[in-house]
Amino acid sequence: MITQNPPKRNKRPWPLLFGLLAISIALFSYLNQNTDLERQELKIKILEKKLEQLVEIKPDTSTQFYSQENGKGLLWYAKVNDRLLFYNTEGKHPITGEDLLLVSEDVIASYNNKEEIVEEKPIVNKSSDNVKGKVIKKKKKKVVKKKKARESIWNTHLINERNRDEVSLFTFNESDKIDTLLTNRFKEEFEKKGYFITPEIIFSDVMTPEISTNLQRKNIDHFKGNLVKYTDYICIAKATYSYSQNIYRDDFLDCKMNVEYYIYSSETGEVLLSEKDKVIGSDQNKEKSRQRAIEKFVL
C-alpha cells in the first residue's frame, strides 16, 4: 500500500520581517540623532565665528549707516542701559545675549539727538541716481559751571535731638565711594524696625578717603566731637560685588553681594552690633542684577 506524506507548509517569514524592520528603525534613529548633533555643532560654530567677527562701532563723522547703492542698513545695534551700541555684523550682544537688530531711520535719529550728531538730508545726483549723505557733528561750546565750595563738611542744619536715638548711615563700595543704592536699602530696613535715620551728616560730595577711613576705623577723636553733635550712632556698611553666569539662563548674570555692617556709638566708639551677610540677585546685566541683590537684603 502506497501512502503519501502530506505536503509541507512554507513557514511564514514574519519574524524575519519584524527583525529587519526593527533594525531599520534603530538605524534611522541613530542616523537622525547624529544629524541633529551635527546641526547643533554647526550652529554653535557659526555663532562662535560671528562672535569672533563682531566688532563694536563708535559712530563719528565718517560712519556710513546705509548702503549708497540700495539704501539698506550696514550696521546692527543693541540697546543696553538706555544706550545704543552699534556693531559691524548681525549676531547676539556679547553681554546680554539679545539679538542685534538692523539699523533704521528712527534708530539713527534717536542716536543723533542724544549724541549731538545730525545726518544731512541725502543729496540726489539726478544724472547718476546716486544718493550721498553726510554725518556732521555739531560744534557746541562747553559751559563749565563752577561749584560753590562748601563752608563745612558737616550738615550744620541738623540737630541731635536727645529725646530719640538717631542713626547715621555710611555705606561704601569696593572703592570706598558712597553706595547710594545700598544706603537707601539700609534706610528702608532700619525704618521698618522703628529707628530714626538722619539725613547725611557729612555731605557725600566732600567725602574723602581720609574721612572714609576714620569713619570705618571708629576713630571718633578724628572728628573732634562733631559726630555726637549730629547723631547718636554710626552705621558703617561695606559691600563687594562679584558677577558670574547664571546656571539656569544664558541671558542672565548673577550678582553676589557680600556686605559687612556694624553700629557703634558716636560718643565712645563702642561697637554695639556687627553682622555679615551674602545675597545673590539675577538679571540681564550687571547693573540690574546688582539692584536685585540689594533688593533682597534684609536686616
QUIUR-V252088 format. One record per pair of residues at least 12 apart in sequence whose C-alpha atoms are under 10 Angstrom apart, sorted by sequence separation. I is the first residue (numbers start at 1). J is the second residue. D is the distance in Angstrom with one decimal. If there is no record, write none. Layout:
i: (I/I)
j: (J/J)
d: (D/D)
This chain:
i: (63/75/76/77/89/90/120/121/122/170/171/210/211/215/242/243/244/261/262/263/280/281/74/75/76/77/80/87/89/120/121/170/171/242/243/261/262/279/280/281/74/75/76/77/78/79/86/87/119/120/121/169/241/242/243/260/261/262/279/280/281/74/75/76/77/78/80/85/86/87/119/120/169/171/240/241/242/260/261/278/279/280/281/74/76/77/80/86/87/118/119/120/170/218/240/241/242/259/260/261/279/280/281/79/86/118/119/169/240/241/259/260/279/280/57/78/80/117/118/119/169/216/218/239/240/241/258/259/260/278/279/56/57/79/117/118/168/215/216/217/239/240/258/259/278/279/56/57/78/116/117/118/167/215/216/238/239/240/257/258/259/277/56/65/78/79/116/117/169/215/216/238/239/257/258/277/77/78/79/115/116/117/216/237/238/239/256/257/258/277/76/77/78/84/112/115/116/167/237/238/256/257/76/77/78/84/112/116/180/212/236/237/238/255/256/257/275/75/76/77/78/112/179/201/202/236/237/255/256/58/59/75/76/77/84/85/178/201/235/236/237/254/255/256/58/59/75/76/77/84/177/178/235/236/254/255/57/58/59/74/75/76/83/167/168/169/177/201/202/234/235/236/253/254/255/56/57/58/73/74/75/166/167/168/169/178/201/234/235/252/253/254/56/57/72/73/74/77/84/165/166/167/168/169/170/177/200/201/233/234/235/252/253/254/255/55/56/57/72/73/83/164/165/166/167/168/169/170/176/177/199/233/234/235/251/252/253/254/255/55/56/57/72/73/164/165/166/167/168/169/170/176/177/198/199/232/233/234/251/252/253/254/255/54/55/56/165/168/176/198/232/233/234/249/251/252/253/255/256/257/53/54/55/168/170/175/178/197/198/231/232/233/249/250/251/252/253/254/255/256/53/54/177/231/232/233/234/246/249/253/254/255/258/259/53/54/176/197/230/231/233/235/246/252/253/254/255/257/53/54/56/65/66/176/228/229/233/234/235/237/239/241/243/245/246/252/253/255/256/257/51/53/54/65/66/160/197/227/228/229/233/235/236/237/238/239/240/241/242/243/244/246/254/255/256/259/261/50/51/54/65/66/159/227/228/233/235/237/239/241/243/254/255/50/51/54/65/158/172/176/226/227/228/257/50/51/158/171/225/226/49/50/51/158/159/170/225/243/244/48/51/65/158/223/243/47/155/157/172/242/46/47/155/156/170/171/216/218/220/241/154/155/156/170/216/218/220/221/243/154/155/218/219/220/221/243/153/154/155/218/220/221/242/153/154/186/219/220/241/152/153/218/219/152/153/186/218/59/153/154/217/218/241/59/150/153/183/218/68/152/153/183/215/150/182/59/61/150/182/60/61/149/182/59/61/153/179/168/178/179/69/70/71/178/179/69/70/71/177/68/69/168/176/68/69/167/168/175/176/67/68/166/167/168/169/170/171/172/173/174/175/67/68/166/167/168/169/170/171/172/173/174/175/66/165/166/167/168/169/170/171/172/173/174/66/160/165/166/167/168/169/170/171/172/173/174/64/65/160/161/164/165/166/167/168/169/170/171/172/173/64/159/160/161/162/64/65/159/160/161/162/63/64/158/159/160/161/62/63/154/158/159/160/61/62/154/156/157/158/61/62/156/60/61/155/59/60/61/154/60/182/173/172/171/171/171/170/169/168/167/167/167/168/167/193/192/182/186/189/190/181/182/185/189/190/181/184/185/188/189/182/183/185/186/188/182/185/186/181/182/185/186/181/185/182/97/98/96/97/95/96/97/95/96/94/95/96/93/95/98/96/97/96/97/95/96/95/96/95/80/81/80/81/81)
j: (75/87/88/89/101/102/132/133/134/182/183/222/223/227/254/255/256/273/274/275/292/293/87/88/89/90/93/100/102/133/134/183/184/255/256/274/275/292/293/294/88/89/90/91/92/93/100/101/133/134/135/183/255/256/257/274/275/276/293/294/295/89/90/91/92/93/95/100/101/102/134/135/184/186/255/256/257/275/276/293/294/295/296/90/92/93/96/102/103/134/135/136/186/234/256/257/258/275/276/277/295/296/297/96/103/135/136/186/257/258/276/277/296/297/75/96/98/135/136/137/187/234/236/257/258/259/276/277/278/296/297/75/76/98/136/137/187/234/235/236/258/259/277/278/297/298/76/77/98/136/137/138/187/235/236/258/259/260/277/278/279/297/77/86/99/100/137/138/190/236/237/259/260/278/279/298/99/100/101/137/138/139/238/259/260/261/278/279/280/299/99/100/101/107/135/138/139/190/260/261/279/280/100/101/102/108/136/140/204/236/260/261/262/279/280/281/299/100/101/102/103/137/204/226/227/261/262/280/281/84/85/101/102/103/110/111/204/227/261/262/263/280/281/282/85/86/102/103/104/111/204/205/262/263/281/282/85/86/87/102/103/104/111/195/196/197/205/229/230/262/263/264/281/282/283/85/86/87/102/103/104/195/196/197/198/207/230/263/264/281/282/283/86/87/102/103/104/107/114/195/196/197/198/199/200/207/230/231/263/264/265/282/283/284/285/86/87/88/103/104/114/195/196/197/198/199/200/201/207/208/230/264/265/266/282/283/284/285/286/87/88/89/104/105/196/197/198/199/200/201/202/208/209/230/231/264/265/266/283/284/285/286/287/87/88/89/198/201/209/231/265/266/267/282/284/285/286/288/289/290/87/88/89/202/204/209/212/231/232/265/266/267/283/284/285/286/287/288/289/290/88/89/212/266/267/268/269/281/284/288/289/290/293/294/89/90/212/233/266/267/269/271/282/288/289/290/291/293/90/91/93/102/103/213/265/266/270/271/272/274/276/278/280/282/283/289/290/292/293/294/89/91/92/103/104/198/235/265/266/267/271/273/274/275/276/277/278/279/280/281/282/284/292/293/294/297/299/89/90/93/104/105/198/266/267/272/274/276/278/280/282/293/294/90/91/94/105/198/212/216/266/267/268/297/91/92/199/212/266/267/91/92/93/200/201/212/267/285/286/91/94/108/201/266/286/91/199/201/216/286/91/92/200/201/215/216/261/263/265/286/200/201/202/216/262/264/266/267/289/201/202/265/266/267/268/290/201/202/203/266/268/269/290/202/203/235/268/269/290/202/203/268/269/203/204/237/269/111/205/206/269/270/293/112/203/206/236/271/122/206/207/237/269/205/237/115/117/206/238/117/118/206/239/117/119/211/237/227/237/238/129/130/131/238/239/130/131/132/238/130/131/230/238/131/132/230/231/238/239/131/132/230/231/232/233/234/235/236/237/238/239/132/133/231/232/233/234/235/236/237/238/239/240/132/231/232/233/234/235/236/237/238/239/240/133/227/232/233/234/235/236/237/238/239/240/241/132/133/228/229/232/233/234/235/236/237/238/239/240/241/133/228/229/230/231/134/135/229/230/231/232/134/135/229/230/231/232/134/135/226/230/231/232/134/135/227/229/230/231/135/136/230/135/136/230/135/136/137/230/137/259/259/259/259/260/261/261/263/263/263/264/265/266/266/299/299/290/294/297/298/290/291/294/298/299/291/294/295/298/299/293/294/296/297/299/294/297/298/294/295/298/299/295/299/297/250/251/250/251/250/251/252/251/252/251/252/253/251/253/284/283/284/284/285/284/285/285/286/286/284/285/285/287/288)
d: (9.8/5.8/6.4/9.1/9.6/7.6/9.4/6.5/7.6/9.6/5.7/9.8/8.8/9.8/8.2/4.7/8.3/8.2/4.1/9.3/7.8/3.8/9.3/5.3/6.0/8.5/9.3/8.2/8.9/6.2/8.0/7.0/9.5/5.7/6.3/5.9/6.2/9.2/5.1/7.6/7.4/6.4/6.0/9.8/8.8/9.5/8.8/9.6/7.1/5.6/9.5/6.8/6.5/5.3/9.0/7.7/5.5/8.7/5.7/8.5/8.3/8.0/8.0/8.5/9.7/7.0/9.4/9.6/9.4/9.5/5.9/6.3/9.3/8.6/10.0/5.7/6.8/5.9/6.4/9.1/7.6/9.8/7.4/9.8/10.0/8.7/8.1/9.5/9.9/8.6/4.5/7.3/9.6/8.8/8.2/4.7/8.6/8.5/4.4/8.6/9.3/7.8/9.8/9.8/8.6/5.9/6.3/7.8/5.7/6.6/5.9/6.4/6.8/9.1/8.4/9.3/9.9/7.0/5.7/8.6/7.6/9.6/9.3/6.6/5.3/8.8/7.6/5.4/8.8/9.9/6.5/9.8/9.4/9.4/6.1/6.4/9.3/8.4/9.3/9.6/5.6/6.5/6.0/6.3/8.3/9.4/9.5/9.4/7.7/9.2/4.7/7.3/9.6/9.4/6.5/8.3/4.3/9.1/8.2/4.6/8.3/8.3/9.2/9.9/7.7/9.0/6.6/6.1/9.9/7.6/8.6/5.6/6.6/5.6/6.7/9.1/8.9/5.4/9.6/8.8/6.0/9.5/8.9/6.7/5.4/8.6/7.0/5.2/8.9/9.1/9.5/5.4/6.6/8.4/9.3/9.4/8.6/8.9/5.7/6.4/5.8/6.2/5.7/5.3/9.1/9.4/9.8/8.7/9.5/9.8/8.3/4.1/9.3/8.2/4.5/8.2/9.1/9.5/5.2/6.4/9.4/9.0/10.0/9.6/9.3/5.4/6.7/5.5/6.7/10.0/9.3/8.5/4.4/6.3/8.9/9.5/6.9/8.2/7.0/5.6/8.9/6.5/5.2/8.9/7.7/7.8/6.2/5.5/9.6/6.9/8.8/9.2/5.7/6.4/5.7/6.2/7.5/6.8/9.9/7.6/5.9/9.3/8.5/7.3/8.8/7.4/10.0/9.7/9.6/8.3/4.4/8.4/8.3/4.5/8.4/7.2/5.2/8.4/6.3/7.5/9.4/7.1/6.3/5.9/7.8/8.1/6.6/5.5/6.7/9.9/5.5/6.9/5.7/5.2/9.1/5.6/9.9/8.8/9.7/7.4/5.3/5.0/5.4/8.5/8.3/8.0/9.6/7.9/6.6/5.5/9.1/6.2/5.6/8.8/9.3/8.5/4.4/6.5/8.8/6.9/9.3/9.0/6.8/6.0/6.1/7.3/7.4/9.7/9.5/8.7/9.9/5.7/6.4/9.7/10.0/5.0/5.9/8.7/7.0/5.5/6.6/10.0/8.9/9.1/7.8/9.0/6.4/9.3/6.8/8.9/9.3/9.0/8.5/8.5/9.9/8.8/4.7/6.1/8.0/4.5/6.1/8.0/9.0/6.5/5.7/9.2/10.0/7.1/7.2/7.4/6.3/5.1/9.8/9.7/5.9/6.9/6.7/9.0/8.8/7.7/9.8/6.3/7.6/9.5/9.3/9.5/9.1/9.2/9.8/9.1/5.5/8.1/9.5/9.2/8.5/9.1/9.8/9.8/5.4/7.9/8.2/6.1/8.3/6.9/7.2/9.8/8.9/9.9/9.5/9.0/6.2/5.5/9.8/9.9/7.6/7.8/6.9/9.7/9.0/9.1/8.9/9.8/7.3/9.9/6.5/8.2/8.8/6.5/9.6/7.6/9.9/10.0/8.5/8.4/8.4/8.8/9.7/9.5/9.9/9.9/9.9/10.0/9.5/9.3/8.8/8.3/9.4/8.2/7.1/7.7/9.3/9.5/8.9/7.5/9.0/9.0/10.0/9.4/5.1/9.1/9.6/9.1/9.6/9.5/9.7/9.6/9.8/9.8/9.6/9.7/9.6/9.7/9.4/6.5/9.7/9.3/9.9/7.8/9.2/8.9/8.9/9.5/9.6/5.6/5.5/9.2/9.6/9.5/9.6/9.6/9.5/8.7/9.5/7.6/7.0/8.7/9.4/8.3/8.5/9.9/8.8/7.4/9.2/9.2/6.3/7.6/8.1/9.8/8.5/9.4/9.8/8.6/8.6/9.1/9.8/8.7/7.6/9.6/9.5/9.7/7.4/8.2/7.3/9.9/7.3/7.3/8.5/9.1/9.5/9.3/9.8/8.4/7.1/7.9/8.4/9.8/9.9/9.7/9.1/9.7/8.6/5.0/9.2/8.9/9.4/7.5/6.8/9.5/8.7/5.7/5.9/8.9/9.6/7.4/9.4/8.9/8.3/4.7/6.6/8.5/7.5/9.2/9.1/5.5/6.5/9.5/9.5/6.3/7.7/8.8/5.9/9.1/7.2/8.9/8.8/8.9/5.6/9.7/8.9/9.4/9.2/8.3/9.4/9.9/9.3/6.2/9.9/8.6/10.0/9.0/8.0/8.5/9.9/9.7/8.8/9.7/8.1/8.4/9.6/8.1/9.2/9.6/8.5/9.2/9.1/9.8/9.2/9.4/9.8/8.8/9.4/9.4/8.2/9.5/8.3/7.1/9.1/10.0/9.8/6.8/7.6/8.7/8.1/5.8/9.6/9.5/6.4/9.9/9.3/9.1/6.5/8.6/6.1/7.9/8.8/7.6/8.1/7.9/8.6/7.5/9.8/9.4/8.4/5.4/6.1/6.3/6.3/6.2/5.8/6.2/5.9/6.5/9.2/9.7/8.0/5.2/4.7/5.1/4.9/5.0/4.5/4.9/5.1/5.5/9.0/9.6/6.1/6.3/5.8/6.0/6.3/6.3/5.8/6.3/6.1/7.9/9.9/9.5/7.7/9.4/8.9/7.7/8.8/6.8/8.6/7.9/8.6/7.6/8.9/8.3/8.3/10.0/6.0/8.4/9.5/8.2/9.5/7.1/4.7/8.3/8.8/8.7/8.1/8.9/5.5/5.3/9.1/7.7/7.3/8.3/6.2/7.9/7.4/7.5/6.7/9.3/9.6/9.3/8.9/4.9/8.6/8.2/7.5/5.5/8.4/9.3/8.3/6.3/8.8/7.7/9.8/9.3/9.7/9.6/9.8/8.5/9.6/9.2/9.4/8.7/9.6/9.4/9.5/9.3/9.0/9.6/9.9/9.3/8.7/9.4/9.5/8.8/7.0/6.4/7.6/7.8/9.6/7.1/9.3/6.2/9.8/9.8/9.3/8.4/9.8/6.3/7.6/8.1/7.7/8.7/8.4/7.8/9.4/9.7/9.0/7.5/7.6/8.8/5.4/9.9/5.7/8.7/8.0/7.4/9.9/9.1/8.7/10.0/9.0/9.5/9.5/8.6/5.8/9.9/8.4/6.3/7.2/9.6/9.3/9.9/8.7/8.6/8.4/9.2)
